[in-house]
Amino acid sequence: MQVMGREDHHSDSEMSGCERLAYSGPLSGPLNKRPGRKSARFSTPGTTTSKDEQYVEITLDVRNDSVAVHSVKAANGAEEDPEMALLAKGLEKRSASNVVRTASARIRQVSHEIKRLASFSKRPPPGRLDRSKSAAAHALKGLKFISKTDGGAGWAAVEKRFDGITASTDGLLPRARFCECIGMKESKDFAGELFDALARKRNMHCDSISKAELREFWDQISNQSFDSRLQTFFDMVDKDADGRITEEEVREIITLSASANKLSNIQKQAEEYAALIMEELDPENHGYILIENLEMLLLQGSNQSVRGESRNLSHMLSQKLKPTLDSNPLHRWCRSTKYFFLDNWQRVWVMALWIAVMAGLFTYKYIQYRRREAYEVMGYCVCMAKGAAETLKLNMALILLPVCRNTLTWLRNKTKLGVVVPFDDNLNFHKVIAVGIAVGVGIHGISHLACDFPRLLQASEEKWELMQQFFGDQPSSYWHFVKSKEGVTGIVMVVLMAIAFTLATPWFRRNKLNLPTGLKKLTGFNAFWYSHHLFVIVYTLLVVHGYYLYLTHKWYKKTTWMYLAVPVILYGSERLIRALRSSIKAVTIQKVAVYPGNVLALHMSKPQGFRYKSGQYMFVNCAAVSPFEWHPFSITSAPGDEYLSVHIRTLGDWTRQLRTVFSEICQPPPDGKSGLLRADCFQGHNPNLPRVLIDGPYGAPAQDYKKYEVVLLVGLGIGATPMISIVKDIVSNIRAMEEEENAVENGAGGIGNSQSTKIPSPNTQKRKENFKTRRAYFYWVTREQGSFDWFKGVMNEVAELDHNHVIELHNYCTSVYEEGDARSALIAMLQSINHAKNGVDIVSGTRVKSHFAKPNWRNVYKRTALNHPDSRVGVFYCGAPALTKELRQLALDFSHKTSTKFDFHKENF
């Protein structure tokens, strides 16, 4: 059997002006399917006419894991020279004949290609992994240069970009813009090395290529054959094209891959990691590694990472989760309505009650004024104004209750109301009431200013007699009503409310507006915080406004103060308690650390009697930044720790100033430590540290995790803070229960030979009743490698102490390209080697092995449902709002279509 390989490139070379040797192209695919003798022909340079073109024919004997050169001869009928046989044995010596001299250069160039192709036999060679195994199938999907997001639209999109780029370059694509053309714009250096490898493979020496050559490049990098992808990647590393990779070449590609994936720590240790790879793949110290070693490493790494999930169950679950098509719109509506009420019944009854009470009050006042004399003069306008005013009184009272945090925390911890009242939605309810107030103010103000006052001015003498007892003499000017106590207080309240409402919107509070420099101070948390405290003036004016009423003179009918009394007293008491408690519960700063990613960690002494639950938060005040501002932060220490800790990320003015204050005190790290600034002062109070006050703790959704046997914890970036406390608390509780059970067993075993019953202690029994969690999954997703330094100690502690594997930790670094992408392939290989040898992940620096890119959340839920059928799983999320909708919807979908029920909770404070 003969395989003929010939290819002409002279037209492309002329078009691009590149120097290019005639070359038949790389052999691709397995050389054989069964043992036997194979032949291939390779053209050789030296002639210009096709008639005289010379080539050499190589015949190989391929048997299982061995390959031997049977013969090397000129295929144009020339007799075999004796030196041909010598060349066939060594593939390195040169023939004395003219034909062999011409062919020897090409033979050396393709020799390593022949070795690679010969390795694909039916039975895998010793020391290598079998590709037929399921674990290897996962690895064969890897090393993709072009993914769905990078140029996945195919050649048509690449060609379109090429035409746009080369419009001003005479149809030639520069190397510098190759990355943009193929869809690797964010990986310019990596794309540049890929360009060089593809050009080097074709003996091209140029910095620009034509469209035909680009098409040739594209066909190779988009080739789905694993062997082709592996060879391309190997060629990128093998810069001198000798078929061998040296340690220096490994170091260079590690630096390149780390740069493409924004892994600065790996860049700094590239030399160390290159030595590690050489030690693993070159145990005999040859000084180089071959493509076979690279392939073996890739397959071994994949074999360690593939999990043995039940494929049948997974397939069945996937079928269940397919959207159900129902042609009947009534059935679809009924099903969606049913699921809506099942998922939101707590919110539904609270909102229904609130709307019903408002509707009742509005209707009551409307009917009351419909029967009074004022209706004869002002008509429906006065009824609308008074109805809206009554709802305003209620809402101005209710809006304070969701922010009475001490009261809500007590109700959440000490009562069973949490079963029917959605305490987690307190701030959402606060916002809904604010919308109700805005609507009420609009109706009330417009009805008075645009309808009632003009009608009073235009009333006849006969009708004015009905209003004489309320307004006195009939005014002649509209200004009479505006400048009255009722008018002034009402207008000022509307202006102050408008300011507070506007600055509380997400666009202003989160600095989403691009305002001129002079107006920047109107945005951010500070503007929101100070403007919200205008409510003190608003409530004062509201009481005055409600006392000086035109149409009501009897004091007991002026009900504004009755609505406001209890909520205002309750809220005022809470603020007084906060002020007293924060001053009494003094804290001492024990440790300060400034981490990469602009995160400040504060470790403080725990005040006497300060009891909290994991997942709760507290307010922090620093007088050196602002004596009035209090900001909420999740507590990252566990209840069993002897200290309190918070991790604060710089996101606004206050946090930025706080970080600056503490950074000035922190010292550079000692040699060998990570790039942290630290200030430890366990020896006593450090007078240089600013005074910090705390207030709390306050309840949050995550504190209820103990109610679930299975919990799914999700943290994005700094949103991992409440989850870290929960993870530490789970380990502490499980360890405490094990110690108590062991103590009971040891105690019972010491009672002679009597058959005594092992009765658990009251503490053990109580702990089991309050702590139901038996399995936890923690997913931490962050963009920066340096973020893992924030909780490195916690991760290592959990990995060391969790002997029963109760907690499953998953760290995701989204700056790294997804697993299987060629840009992260070497990082994945290096990760497998280092974790297997040293037990440390090269990305996170912890014992927990990191994943690349973003998690597939649907697969996360799917896996949890497969592992825990007929269970109720608590899903707790803290992070950017963008992911909330997806996680909540997935929880609903899996709850409706599987036997596993997911309860979704989002941190919101």
HELIX and SHEET records of a PDB file:
HELIX    1   1 HIS A   10  SER A   16  1                                   7    
HELIX    2   2 PRO A   82  GLY A   90  1                                   9    
HELIX    3   3 ASN A   98  ALA A  118  1                                  21    
HELIX    4   4 SER A  134  ALA A  139  1                                   6    
HELIX    5   5 TRP A  155  ILE A  165  1                                  11    
HELIX    6   6 THR A  166  SER A  168  5                                   3    
HELIX    7   7 ARG A  175  ARG A  177  5                                   3    
HELIX    8   8 PHE A  178  ILE A  182  1                                   5    
HELIX    9   9 LYS A  188  LYS A  201  1                                  14    
HELIX   10  10 LYS A  211  ILE A  221  1                                  11    
HELIX   11  11 PHE A  226  VAL A  237  1                                  12    
HELIX   12  12 GLU A  247  ALA A  260  1                                  14    
HELIX   13  13 SER A  264  LYS A  268  1                                   5    
HELIX   14  14 ALA A  270  LEU A  281  1                                  12    
HELIX   15  15 ILE A  291  SER A  305  1                                  15    
HELIX   16  16 ARG A  311  LYS A  320  1                                  10    
HELIX   17  17 PRO A  329  ARG A  370  1                                  42    
HELIX   18  18 ALA A  374  MET A  378  1                                   5    
HELIX   19  19 TYR A  380  LEU A  398  1                                  19    
HELIX   20  20 LEU A  401  VAL A  403  5                                   3    
HELIX   21  21 ARG A  405  LYS A  414  1                                  10    
HELIX   22  22 LEU A  417  VAL A  419  5                                   3    
HELIX   23  23 PHE A  423  ASP A  425  5                                   3    
HELIX   24  24 ASN A  426  SER A  447  1                                  22    
HELIX   25  25 HIS A  448  ASP A  452  3                                   5    
HELIX   26  26 PHE A  453  LEU A  457  1                                   5    
HELIX   27  27 GLU A  461  PHE A  471  1                                  11    
HELIX   28  28 TRP A  479  VAL A  482  1                                   4    
HELIX   29  29 LYS A  485  LEU A  503  1                                  19    
HELIX   30  30 PRO A  506  ARG A  509  1                                   4    
HELIX   31  31 THR A  517  LEU A  522  5                                   6    
HELIX   32  32 PHE A  525  HIS A  532  1                                   8    
HELIX   33  33 PHE A  535  TYR A  547  1                                  13    
HELIX   34  34 TRP A  555  LYS A  557  5                                   3    
HELIX   35  35 THR A  560  ILE A  584  1                                  25    
HELIX   36  36 ASP A  653  SER A  663  1                                  11    
HELIX   37  37 PRO A  701  LYS A  707  5                                   7    
HELIX   38  38 GLY A  717  ALA A  720  5                                   4    
HELIX   39  39 THR A  721  GLY A  749  1                                  29    
HELIX   40  40 PRO A  762  ASN A  770  1                                   9    
HELIX   41  41 GLN A  785  ASP A  789  5                                   5    
HELIX   42  42 LYS A  792  LEU A  801  1                                  10    
HELIX   43  43 ALA A  822  ASN A  838  1                                  17    
HELIX   44  44 TRP A  857  ASN A  867  1                                  11    
HELIX   45  45 PRO A  881  LEU A  883  5                                   3    
HELIX   46  46 THR A  884  LYS A  897  1                                  14    
SHEET    1   A 4 GLN A   2  GLY A   5  0                                        
SHEET    2   A 4 GLY A  36  SER A  43  1                                        
SHEET    3   A 4 TYR A  55  ARG A  63 -1                                        
SHEET    4   A 4 SER A  66  ALA A  74 -1                                        
SHEET    1   B 2 GLU A  19  ARG A  20  0                                        
SHEET    2   B 2 MET A 204  HIS A 205 -1                                        
SHEET    1   C 2 LEU A 173  PRO A 174  0                                        
SHEET    2   C 2 SER A 208  ILE A 209 -1                                        
SHEET    1   D 4 TYR A 643  ARG A 649  0                                        
SHEET    2   D 4 VAL A 599  SER A 605 -1                                        
SHEET    3   D 4 ILE A 589  TYR A 595 -1                                        
SHEET    4   D 4 LEU A 677  ASP A 680 -1                                        
SHEET    1   E 3 HIS A 631  SER A 634  0                                        
SHEET    2   E 3 TYR A 617  CYS A 622 -1                                        
SHEET    3   E 3 VAL A 692  TYR A 698 -1                                        
SHEET    1   F 6 SER A 850  PHE A 852  0                                        
SHEET    2   F 6 ILE A 807  CYS A 813  1                                        
SHEET    3   F 6 ARG A 775  THR A 782  1                                        
SHEET    4   F 6 VAL A 710  LEU A 716  1                                        
SHEET    5   F 6 ARG A 872  CYS A 878  1                                        
SHEET    6   F 6 LYS A 901  LYS A 906  1                                        
END                                                                             
